[in-house]
Amino acid sequence: MASDVSDKPRDRILREAIRLYSLQGIQAVGVNRIIADADVAPTTLYRQFTSKDRLVAAALERWSADWLGRLRDQLARCGDDLQARLDGLWSALSDWFASEGFRGSFVANAAAELRGRPDHPAHEVIAAHRAAMRQMLEDLVEPARARDPAALAEQLLVLVDGAAAIAAVDRQPEVAARAHRLAMALLTFGARAGPATPAHGAAFCSARAGSAARVTVAARTAALTPPHHRP
């Protein structure tokens, strides 16, 4: 059976760059290591990418396109039903968390590693990936008819990011199931709550805070009032 993995020099370079950068970090991997593992000439790499920084940006762009593409395909197979699409999202993420060699998001790891280099061309790719992720989640929650789908998608993104971090750091791929349940609760509330609707418990906490403030003022007033002047 023919392999669907391209053997073109550019594809080999990107494949090895993604593998090595994900495994060891961007700063730790030199261009010569990628040249050797991709089995290309140095001139081939520099003709394609001109510099290591450009190679890093291209590797992130390829990873992002592949990752988002797989996620979109999974969601497309779920049709328009919100529950099915949400199940599909967390099923895909669960499989990713449990995959061999999972080390978190290549984009998130690169963003952290390159934080001290704001002029690095990778940051443009990172920003584009995050924007695409937000848009995909906003499209996902559209059937919920939330008053603020962008805010709801942003909250879902927090769950996705948090689950990926826990799965990588604590090696707990099962976190996807817990995040899935939280996402369902979020969507249930978000579908009926507007932007100005207070979160559950907010009114109670506000009332408690006001009551506590009144008690504190009364106590301080009593403490400062001479006994014969107290009511």
C-alpha positions as CSV (number, residue, x, y, z in Angstrom):
1,M,0.0,0.0,0.0
2,A,1.4,3.4,-1.0
3,S,2.2,5.8,1.9
4,D,0.3,9.1,2.0
5,V,3.3,10.8,3.6
6,S,5.1,13.1,1.2
7,D,8.8,12.4,0.5
8,K,9.4,15.9,-1.0
9,P,12.5,17.6,0.7
10,R,10.3,20.5,2.0
11,D,7.9,18.1,3.6
12,R,10.6,16.0,5.1
13,I,12.2,19.1,6.6
14,L,9.0,20.3,8.1
15,R,8.1,16.8,9.4
16,E,11.5,16.5,11.2
17,A,11.4,20.1,12.5
18,I,8.0,19.5,14.1
19,R,9.1,16.2,15.6
20,L,12.3,17.6,17.0
21,Y,11.0,20.9,18.2
22,S,8.1,19.2,19.9
23,L,10.3,16.6,21.5
24,Q,13.3,18.8,22.6
25,G,12.2,22.4,22.2
26,I,12.9,25.0,19.6
27,Q,16.0,26.5,21.2
28,A,17.6,23.1,21.8
29,V,17.5,21.9,18.2
30,G,19.9,23.2,15.7
31,V,19.4,23.4,12.0
32,N,22.2,20.8,11.4
33,R,20.2,18.2,13.3
34,I,17.2,18.8,11.2
35,I,19.3,18.7,8.0
36,A,20.7,15.3,9.1
37,D,17.4,13.7,10.1
38,A,15.5,15.0,7.0
39,D,18.4,13.8,4.8
40,V,18.7,16.9,2.8
41,A,21.6,19.2,1.8
42,P,22.1,22.5,3.8
43,T,21.5,24.4,0.6
44,T,18.1,22.7,0.2
45,L,16.9,23.8,3.7
46,Y,18.1,27.4,3.3
47,R,16.7,27.7,-0.2
48,Q,13.3,26.7,1.2
49,F,13.3,28.7,4.4
50,T,16.2,31.2,4.4
51,S,16.7,31.0,8.2
52,K,15.9,28.9,11.3
53,D,13.4,31.5,12.4
54,R,11.5,31.1,9.1
55,L,11.7,27.3,9.4
56,V,10.2,27.5,12.9
57,A,7.3,29.7,11.6
58,A,6.7,27.3,8.7
59,A,6.8,24.3,11.0
60,L,4.2,25.9,13.3
61,E,2.0,26.8,10.3
62,R,2.1,23.2,9.0
63,W,1.3,21.8,12.5
64,S,-1.5,24.3,12.9
65,A,-3.0,23.5,9.5
66,D,-2.9,19.7,10.1
67,W,-4.2,19.9,13.7
68,L,-7.1,22.3,12.9
69,G,-7.9,20.3,9.8
70,R,-8.3,17.1,11.8
71,L,-10.5,18.8,14.3
72,R,-12.7,20.4,11.6
73,D,-13.1,17.0,9.9
74,Q,-14.2,15.5,13.1
75,L,-16.8,18.2,13.7
76,A,-18.0,18.0,10.1
77,R,-18.8,14.3,10.6
78,C,-21.0,15.2,13.6
79,G,-23.5,17.2,11.5
80,D,-25.3,20.3,12.9
81,D,-26.4,18.8,16.2
82,L,-24.8,20.8,19.1
83,Q,-24.5,17.8,21.4
84,A,-23.0,15.6,18.7
85,R,-20.5,18.4,17.8
86,L,-19.5,18.9,21.4
87,D,-19.1,15.2,21.9
88,G,-17.0,15.1,18.7
89,L,-14.7,17.9,19.9
90,W,-13.9,16.3,23.2
91,S,-13.6,12.8,21.6
92,A,-11.0,14.2,19.2
93,L,-9.2,16.0,22.1
94,S,-9.3,12.9,24.2
95,D,-7.6,10.8,21.4
96,W,-5.0,13.6,21.0
97,F,-4.3,13.7,24.8
98,A,-3.8,9.9,24.8
99,S,-1.7,9.7,21.7
100,E,1.9,8.5,21.9
101,G,4.4,11.2,22.6
102,F,1.7,13.8,23.5
103,R,3.5,16.9,24.9
104,G,0.7,19.5,24.6
105,S,0.1,22.0,21.9
106,F,3.1,22.7,19.7
107,V,1.7,26.3,19.2
108,A,1.3,26.9,23.0
109,N,4.7,25.5,23.8
110,A,6.3,27.6,21.1
111,A,4.5,30.7,22.3
112,A,5.9,30.2,25.8
113,E,9.4,29.4,24.5
114,L,9.5,32.5,22.2
115,R,7.9,34.9,24.6
116,G,11.2,36.8,25.0
117,R,11.4,37.3,21.2
118,P,8.4,39.4,20.2
119,D,9.8,40.1,16.7
120,H,10.0,36.4,15.9
121,P,8.0,35.5,12.7
122,A,6.4,32.6,14.6
123,H,4.2,35.0,16.6
124,E,2.2,35.9,13.5
125,V,1.5,32.2,12.9
126,I,0.6,31.7,16.6
127,A,-1.9,34.6,16.5
128,A,-3.5,33.2,13.4
129,H,-3.8,29.7,15.0
130,R,-5.5,31.2,18.0
131,A,-7.9,33.3,15.9
132,A,-8.8,30.2,13.9
133,M,-9.4,28.2,17.0
134,R,-11.7,30.9,18.4
135,Q,-13.7,31.0,15.2
136,M,-14.0,27.3,15.0
137,L,-15.4,27.2,18.6
138,E,-17.7,30.1,17.9
139,D,-19.1,28.2,14.8
140,L,-19.5,25.1,17.0
141,V,-21.7,26.9,19.6
142,E,-23.8,28.7,17.0
143,P,-26.7,26.2,17.4
144,A,-26.9,27.1,21.1
145,R,-28.2,30.6,20.1
146,A,-26.3,32.2,22.9
147,R,-26.6,36.0,23.1
148,D,-22.8,36.3,23.0
149,P,-21.3,33.4,21.0
150,A,-17.8,34.9,20.9
151,A,-17.7,35.1,24.7
152,L,-19.0,31.6,25.0
153,A,-16.4,30.4,22.5
154,E,-13.7,32.2,24.6
155,Q,-14.8,30.3,27.7
156,L,-14.7,27.0,25.8
157,L,-11.2,27.8,24.6
158,V,-10.2,28.2,28.3
159,L,-11.4,24.7,28.9
160,V,-9.6,23.3,25.9
161,D,-6.3,25.1,26.8
162,G,-6.6,24.0,30.5
163,A,-7.4,20.4,29.6
164,A,-4.4,20.2,27.2
165,A,-2.1,21.6,29.8
166,I,-3.3,19.2,32.5
167,A,-3.1,16.2,30.1
168,A,0.5,17.2,29.2
169,V,1.9,18.2,32.6
170,D,0.0,15.7,34.8
171,R,-0.2,13.0,32.1
172,Q,-3.9,12.7,32.6
173,P,-5.6,12.1,29.2
174,E,-8.9,11.4,31.1
175,V,-9.1,15.1,31.9
176,A,-10.9,15.4,28.5
177,A,-14.0,13.7,30.0
178,R,-14.1,16.1,33.0
179,A,-13.7,19.1,30.7
180,H,-16.4,17.8,28.5
181,R,-18.8,17.8,31.4
182,L,-17.8,21.4,32.3
183,A,-18.3,22.4,28.7
184,M,-21.9,21.0,28.7
185,A,-22.7,23.0,31.9
186,L,-21.2,26.1,30.3
187,L,-23.2,25.7,27.2
188,T,-26.4,25.0,29.1
189,F,-26.0,28.3,31.0
190,G,-24.6,30.3,28.1
191,A,-27.5,29.4,25.9
192,R,-29.9,31.1,28.2
193,A,-27.8,33.8,29.8
194,G,-27.0,37.1,28.2
195,P,-23.7,39.1,28.6
196,A,-25.2,41.1,31.5
197,T,-26.7,38.0,33.3
198,P,-24.7,37.4,36.5
199,A,-23.2,34.1,37.1
200,H,-24.8,31.6,39.4
201,G,-24.3,32.6,43.0
202,A,-23.3,36.2,42.1
203,A,-26.4,37.7,43.7
204,F,-26.0,35.6,46.8
205,C,-22.3,36.6,47.1
206,S,-23.2,40.2,46.6
207,A,-25.9,40.1,49.3
208,R,-23.6,38.3,51.7
209,A,-20.9,40.9,51.0
210,G,-23.3,43.8,51.7
211,S,-24.6,42.1,54.8
212,A,-21.0,41.6,56.1
213,A,-20.1,45.2,55.4
214,R,-23.1,46.4,57.4
215,V,-22.2,44.2,60.3
216,T,-18.6,45.4,60.2
217,V,-19.6,49.0,60.2
218,A,-22.0,48.5,63.1
219,A,-19.4,46.6,65.1
220,R,-16.8,49.4,64.6
221,T,-19.3,52.1,65.5
222,A,-20.2,50.2,68.7
223,A,-16.6,49.8,69.6
224,L,-15.9,53.5,69.2
225,T,-19.0,54.7,71.0
226,P,-18.7,55.3,74.8
227,P,-20.8,52.8,76.8
228,H,-23.2,55.5,78.2
229,H,-23.9,56.7,74.7
230,R,-24.7,53.3,73.2
231,P,-28.4,52.6,72.6
